[in-house]
Amino acid sequence: MHIGQANELSRRAFLRRSSQVAMMGGATSYALGLAGLGEAAAFSAGTDYKALVCVFLYGGNDHNSMLIPFDAANYARYAAIRGGTGDAGGGLTPARADLAATALALPAGQVLTDNIQYALSPAMPRLKALYDARALAPVLNVGPLLAPMTRAQYDSQSVPRPPKLFSHNDQQSTWQAYSPEGATVGAGGRIGDLAMSSNPNALFTCMSATGNAVFLSGQRALSYQISPSGAIAVNGVKSGVYGSRAAGDALRALLTQTGTHMLAIDHAAIAKRSIEAEAFVTAALQPVSLATSFRPPTGTNSLANQLQVVARVIAARAAMGTRRQVFMVSMGGYDTHDAQVVNHTRLMGQLDFALDAFYRATVEMGVADKVTTFTASDFGRTLASNGDGTDHGWGANHLVMGGAVGGGRFYGIAPAVALNTPDQVGSGRLLPTISVDQHMATMGRWFGVAPSELAGIAPNIGRFASADLGFLPPVA
C-alpha cells in the first residue's frame, strides 16, 4: 500500500468539476468533448501526438542506490559513508566490480563535480543500454523549492523553505502539485488544462493507471482512471446484478436518472458519462495488439502492467481522439528504512524492466520521440546509512526517457559525496539545485506550453534563472 495517496478533492473543486463534466452529459457521442473549455496554448494544429508519463515512486526513492559513484575516489568515499570496506563494498554498498556493467560513460567535454563518474544500480542493465542509445538521461538533484536557496540561507531561514519537508504525504503532494497535502490542482492537470483544446475527446487528456492522484487534477481537466486490464466498468451495470441483466438495467436507469437538485443532475450526468466512456475505451482498445512483451522474466511487475495499458491507450490514440495526453503510473515500497539492500535492489530491477518494455513499445508504435517518461518520488533519502537502510531526504536524482530526450549525458550539478558540504543540509540530505518547477517547465515547453503560460503550470518558475534544463527541445 502506498503511503498517503493523494487525498480526495475539496468540496468546492468537486462541485466546479462536476458542473464541467455535466456540460458533457447531454452529448450523444464524444465528438463534442471539451474542446471549447481549453485555454489557448502553443500546441500546433494537425494530427501530431505527444504524451508525458509520470512514474511516481511512492515512499521516497534512495537515488544514492540508483545512481552510484563508480570512479575509484568517489566510490571509496561512498562506500565509507554507507558501511562498505574498500572495493568489496558491504553495508548498503555493492562491490565496485558489480557496477562495471552499468557504468555510464560521460560524453566528450562533460565533467561532473569532483570528476565523479556514475553507474546505475547493477539491477538496471536495460536502462544502461538506453543511456548508451541516448534515449535516457539522469537529472541531478531535483526537488521542491520556492526560490533558489543556499545552505547559508537554509540555516538562516532567510529564504522560505517548502513547507513540511521530509513528510511523506506532504512531499508527495508537493512534488505532484507544488503544495502540501490538501492541494487540489496538480502539475499534470495544469498541463492538461491547456492541452484539452487540442483533443476532440478531451475527457482522455489526463489518464491514471494508478488510481486517484492529485498530479492529474486540473482546474478543468479530469483524471480518467483505467486499470491494467483496460477501462473500469461501473459494477453491476455492465455484468448485471447477481447475474440478473434486468437488475443491471434497472441500476443503470437509477444511476442516470435526472432529478431537479443540482447535485442530482450532476451525479446523473457523471454516471452516464462514466458508463459511456467505459464502453468507448473498451472498444478503442479491443483491436490493439502489441508485440512488445511486458511479462517479466520472473514474478510479477505491477508497474509493467500499468505501463502496458498506457502503451495500449497510446496505440489507440486515433480511435480515442487524442493528440496530447498526460499519464500517471506508480509503484510503492520505496520507504526503505530497513532491509534496503534486498528491497531496493528488487525495486530497481522492476523499474528497469518496466521502463525498458515501455520504451520498446513506443519504438514499436513509431512514437518513441513523441512520448517522454520521467520518474518522481516523495523525496530522496540520506546518503548516511541508519544501519540497515536510509532515512527521509529532500533533493534526488531522477531519470527522463524518450526518443526526444537528449540522452547519454547528465543534466544539473552532481552533488558531492559527503555528509557536510554546502549542497546538503545534514546526513547527506540534498539541498535541491533544480526545482520541480524547472523540471516540469522543461517538459511543458516540449509538450507545447507557450513561454507566457509557464507560470500557469509551474507557479514558482519566475524566481529561477532558467525554465529550460535542456534535456528536451522546446517547441518553437
Secondary structure by P-SEA (a helix, b strand, c coil): ccccccccccaaaaaaaaaaaaaaccccccccccccccccccccccbbbbbbbbbccccccccccccccccaaaaaaaaaaaccccccccccccccccccccbbbbccccccccbbbbbcccccaaaaaaaaaccbbbbcbbbbbcccccaaaaaacccccccccccaaaaaaaaaccccccccccaaaaaaaaaccccccccccbbbccccccccccccbbbbbbccccccccccccccccccaaaaaaaaaaaacccccaaaaaaaaaaaaaaaaaaaaaaaaccccccccccccccccaaaaaaaaaaaaaaacccccccbbbbbbbccccccccaaaaaaaaaaaaaaaaaaaaaaaaaaacccccbbbbbbccbbbbccccccccccccbbbbcccccccccccccccccccccccccccccccccccccaaaaaaaaaaaaccccccccccccccccccccccccccccc
